[in-house]
């Protein structure tokens, strides 16, 4: 069996909000879209945004952000400090730029409007 990674799906409260976030900030292309689903092309992997079922949405308080163990990593070809500053200017929560010994990349984590963590990754 040959296996390739195709799509990661995030279950979200507001599909339209997150679609706009990823299209506007990462320039991802919309491949499919309906009222409860959007598929975004992110290069080698697609990102699916699927609306959480109504029976679960009713239990989520307004303003709640999700705490999960998934991180979307975006390789960028610009200066990471400039990219971080651009996100900060749009009131997007961003952490400090970091790296590790013997590692060839700069990293910077941020969060989307529903609390999903993403990371910017730039070659040193």
C-alpha positions in Angstrom: 0.0 0.0 0.0 1.3 3.5 -0.9 0.1 6.2 1.3 0.3 10.0 0.9 -1.0 12.7 3.2 -3.9 14.5 1.5 -6.0 16.6 3.9 -6.3 17.6 7.5 -9.8 18.6 8.7 -10.5 21.1 11.4 -13.9 21.1 13.0 -14.8 24.7 13.5 -17.6 26.9 14.8 -17.6 29.4 11.9 -16.5 28.1 8.5 -16.8 31.5 6.8 -14.7 33.3 9.4 -11.8 30.7 9.2 -12.0 30.5 5.4 -11.6 34.2 5.2 -8.7 34.1 7.7 -6.7 31.5 5.8 -7.5 32.9 2.3 -6.6 36.5 3.3 -3.5 35.8 5.4 -2.0 32.7 3.7 -3.5 33.2 0.2 -4.9 29.6 0.1 -7.2 28.7 -2.8 -10.8 27.5 -2.2 -11.3 24.2 -3.9 -14.7 23.2 -2.6 -17.3 25.1 -0.6 -20.8 24.8 0.8 -22.7 25.9 3.9 -20.8 23.5 6.3 -17.6 22.7 4.5 -14.6 24.4 2.8 -11.6 22.7 1.3 -8.5 24.9 0.9 -5.4 24.1 -1.1 -2.3 24.6 1.0 0.3 23.1 -1.4 1.0 19.4 -0.8 -1.8 19.1 1.8 -5.3 20.4 1.8 -7.0 22.0 4.8 -10.7 21.1 5.3 -12.9 23.3 7.5 -16.0 21.4 8.7 -18.7 23.1 10.8 -19.2 21.5 14.1 -22.6 19.8 14.4 -25.5 21.9 15.8 -25.9 19.6 18.8 -22.3 20.4 19.9 -22.4 24.1 18.9 -25.3 24.7 21.4 -23.0 23.7 24.2 -20.2 26.1 23.3 -20.3 29.5 25.0 -19.8 32.7 23.0 -16.1 33.7 22.8 -14.8 30.2 23.5 -11.7 29.2 21.7 -10.6 25.6 21.3 -7.6 24.0 23.0 -6.3 21.3 20.8 -3.0 19.5 20.0 -2.8 20.3 16.2 -0.5 22.8 14.7 -0.6 23.9 11.0 2.9 24.7 9.8 3.3 27.1 6.9 6.8 27.4 5.3 7.2 31.1 4.2 9.8 32.7 1.9 10.0 36.1 3.5 11.7 37.5 6.6 9.9 35.9 9.6 10.0 39.1 11.7 8.4 41.1 8.9 5.7 38.3 8.5 5.1 38.3 12.3 4.8 42.1 12.3 2.3 42.0 9.5 0.1 39.5 11.4 0.4 41.6 14.6 -0.7 44.7 12.7 -3.9 42.7 11.8 -4.4 41.9 15.6 -3.6 38.3 15.1 -2.0 36.8 18.2 1.6 35.9 17.6 4.3 34.5 19.9 8.0 35.5 19.8 10.2 34.2 17.0 12.3 31.2 18.1 14.8 28.6 16.9 16.8 25.7 18.2 20.5 24.9 18.2 21.6 23.2 15.0 18.2 23.9 13.4 18.1 25.8 10.0 14.7 27.5 10.5 13.1 30.4 12.4 9.7 29.6 13.9 6.8 31.7 15.1 3.5 30.5 16.4 0.2 32.3 16.2 -3.5 31.5 16.6 -6.5 31.8 14.3 -9.8 33.3 15.4 -11.0 30.0 16.9 -7.7 29.3 18.8 -6.2 26.8 16.3 -2.4 27.1 16.4 -0.4 27.8 13.3 3.3 28.2 12.8 5.3 30.3 10.4 8.6 28.6 9.4 11.4 30.4 7.6 14.8 29.3 6.5 17.7 31.0 8.3 
